[in-house]
Amino acid sequence: MTETKLPFQIDWSSRSKMRGPGEQSLGKLLHSLRDRLAPHAQGVSLTYVDDRGMRKLNREHRGKNMTTDVLSFPSSAEKGAFPHLGDIVISLPTAEKMAKKFGVSRRREVETLVIHAFLHLCGHDHEKDRGEMMALQAQLERELLDAEPLSMSLKRGRKPGSKVKKLKDGSRVVVTGRAAAALVRRERVKKEKKVKVRKVVKPKEPAVKRGPGRPRKEAAIPAKRVVRRRRPGPSRSGVIG
């Protein structure tokens, strides 16, 4: 007697300006992962976001104020509720950057991220095990994708011209391009303002020391000048005698 497969619903959503692979590209992969890893699950959701949205989620749920490629949110449904496996969130801009560095398509990078996230939804954790999760991920990529597995990590150095920006909450992020140039301009303006505000203090002249018992000289008061008025003489007539 053959076992009847349970229906499996995939909820797709996107909050990214970029376009990610959909049902036709990833539907078969997600169904194969369900059959292999979680046969009793009847639903999963996959959401595409941009780096800004991913940074917000990463900060709120993991305390890391930076973007990442994929996040997994296992379902905590109570007994008897709809057997939803959980939510997968993928940052398409980060996936695109990684795909270019590996020399593969965006779809191929997203496939690796989906497998990685699905394993997390099923309870695997590569940060706590001894490499079992990553070994299983490589095996699934070879079997389900017929391709060599992609690495989940890649050394990333800071780009030339990048700057470290301190946010209001005290955390720091690396900014590049226009954001880095604006940060340099603000720092230059602050330095110029500090130089202008700085006051020049004139040195005080040393006080003149006086000997003991020597009286101070008082300024001489000028004497008032008395102006005497001449008395008028006898008046003279203009008539000649």
C-alpha positions, 0 to 999 in steps of 0.5 A, a space after each residue: 500500500 502506497 503512502 499518500 503524500 500530504 499537500 504542501 503549500 508554499 507561500 511566496 512574497 517579495 519586498 525586494 526591488 530585485 526579482 528572485 526565482 519563484 515556483 517554477 524554479 524552486 518549487 520542485 526543490 522545496 517539495 523534495 526537501 519536504 519529502 526528504 527532511 520533513 514529510 509531515 510538514 504542510 507549509 513553508 513561506 519564502 520571502 525576498 528582501 533587500 539588504 535594508 530589510 534583512 539588516 533590520 530583521 538581523 538586528 531585531 532577532 539576532 542582535 547583529 546590526 548588519 545584513 546577511 544572506 539568509 535567515 530561518 524562522 522555525 514555526 512554534 505552532 501548538 499541537 493540533 495547529 496547521 503544520 507550518 514548517 517555518 519562514 525563510 527570508 533571503 536577501 537578493 542583493 547579498 545573494 547576487 553579490 555572492 553569486 558574482 564572486 562564485 561565478 554562478 547564477 543568482 538562481 544557483 546561489 538562492 538554491 544553496 540558501 534555500 537548502 541551508 535555511 530548510 535544514 535550520 527549519 528542521 532543527 539542524 544548527 551548524 554553530 553547535 554541531 561538529 559539521 554534520 549540517 554542512 555535510 548533509 547540505 553538501 550531500 543534498 546539493 549533489 543529489 537534488 541539484 546535480 551540482 557541486 556544493 557552494 560555500 556558505 562563507 567567503 572572506 570579505 575585506 573592506 572596500 577601498 574608501 569605505 568608512 566605519 559609521 557609528 549609529 545612534 544605538 552605539 553600533 558600527 557599520 561599514 559604509 561605502 560610496 556616497 555614504 562614506 563620502 558624506 561621512 568624510 565631509 561631516 568630519 571635516 566640517 566638525 574639525 573646521 568648526 572646532 578650530 574657529 570656536 577655539 578662543 585665543 587667550 592673551 597672556 597676562 602681564 606680570 604685576 609690578 612688585 613694590 617695596 615694603 612701606 613704599 607709599 603709592 604715588 597719587 595722581 596729581 590733581 591739575 589746578 583750576 585756571 582762574 580766568 579774570 575778566 577785564 573791566 570795560 574802559 570809557 566808551 569812545 565816540 566816533 565823532 572827531 572834534 
